[in-house]
């Protein structure tokens, strides 16, 4: 696969996944060229291909912007069936239970878990703060941003990574 085709597919995947939405501005040709280590002509070729597919549009002296995220106009990538054949089903609930069970072991530090080591928590100060503030808390506020996290923050982080060529 040529570099411009790889770049085209990465940006297409970002559009289809919703990371890049209609109206979003793509990184400039110069910025994309520098962050991905490719020539400006490679970026232009990728952007032209995306434009031909109807996914983005160039605006005079403004850059390239996402038009839509419709899969209808996109050609099916080559090798899709061979990639799908090598996939294996994964039971996510089993993986989550393994991580949660590992946090119960006292001889193990849970680096892969969202739960901190209980000995690191300042329980005295925490109790004082909670006693004064818990009465003012919105009950739903404690679960609003649970997994997968705050959507606006996740999107901002993903856009930042995208500018550096990471999906």
N, C-alpha and C positions, 0 to 999 in steps of 0.2 A: 504494500500500500504506500502510495506516495505521501509526502509530508502534507501537502495541501488537502489530500483526501482524508488523512487522519484528523487534521484540524477541523475540517468540515464535519466529520462524523462526531467529534467531541462537542462542537457547538450545537449540532443538531440534537444530540442526546441531552444537552443542557436545556434546550428549548422544549423538547418533548417531555422531560421530567418536571418542567415547571420552574426550574431554577431561573431561567431567563423567560420573562413574560412579555406579552405584547406591550410595546412602548419602551422597553428597557434598551438602553444604549449599550452597544458592544464596545469593548475596549478598542482604542484607536489602533490603526495599523501599526504605527510606530511602537506603541506600548506592547501589543501582542507579539510583534517581531522580536522585541528585546526580551520579553519574559519567556518566550518559548524557544529562543535561539534559532529562529528561522529568518529567512530574508523577507523584506516587505512584499516582494512579488509573490511569495508563497502565501502570505496572508491575504493579499488582494485576490489571488486565484480562489482561495477558500471562500472569501466573502462573495465573490462573483458567483460561485456555484450555489451558495446559500441563497443569494438573490434570485438566481434562476429557478430554484426550487420554491420560491415564494415565501421563504421564512424570514428574510430580512429585507430592508430597503435602505438605500443610501439617501441621505439628505444633504443637499449642498452646504458645504462648509460647516457641517454639524456632525457627520459620522454615520455609522450604520446602526439601525434600530430594528428590533424584533417586531415582526408583523403579527405572526400567529404561531400556534403550536399544534396545528392540525397534522395528523399522520396521513391523511388521505392523499396528499400530493407527493408524498415521499416514496422513492423507490425502495424496495426491500434490499437491505444490505446483502452482499454476497456472503455465503458461508453461514447463514443464519441457522440452517437446519443441522449442519455439522456441529455448531457450537451448542445447540440445544440438546443434541444427542449425548454430549458428555456431562450434562448436568445431573445432579442427584438431589432428591428432595431432602430438605433439612427441617427437622422439627424444632422450631424456635423455642417452644415452651421447655423442651428438655435442656437446651443450652442455658436458658434463663435460670432454670432450677439449679443447674450445676454451679453457676456463678453465685447464686444466693446461698446455696449450701456451703460453698467455700468460705463465705463470710462468717459462718458460724464457728469455724476453726480458730481457736485462740492463738495457735502457733503460726498463723499465716496472716500476712499483711494483704488486705484486699485492694491491690492497685487497680484491678480491673472492675471494681465495683463503685457504685455511687455512695456507698456507706463508709464513713471514716472510722478509724479505730476508736473505740469508745474511750480509751485512756487519754486521748488527745483533747477531749472536750472539756471546757472549763465549766463544770456543772454548777458551781456556786454562783458565778456571774450570770450564767444562762438562766438559772432559776429566778434571780432577781429581775432580769429583763423581761422574762416571760410573764411574771406576775403582774408587771405594770402594763404590758402591751397586748397580752392575749385577749383582753376584754374588748379591744378596738379592732381586732382582725376580722376580715371578711372570711366566713367559713370556706367558701369556694376558692379563695386565693391560694390556699395551700396545695391545691391540685391542678390549678389552671395551666401551669407550665411544666407538668410532669412529662415524661417521655412521650413524644420525641423532643420536647422542649418548646421554647417560645418560637413560633413560626417566623416572626420578623427577625429575630436574632439569628436563627438558622439560615435564613435567606441572605442576610447581610454577610455572614461568614462565608457562605458558599460563593457569593459573588466576588468576594475578596480573593478566595482561592482560584476562582475561574480566571481572574485577571492574570494570575501567575501560571496558568496552564494546568491547574489541577482540577480534576472533576470531583 
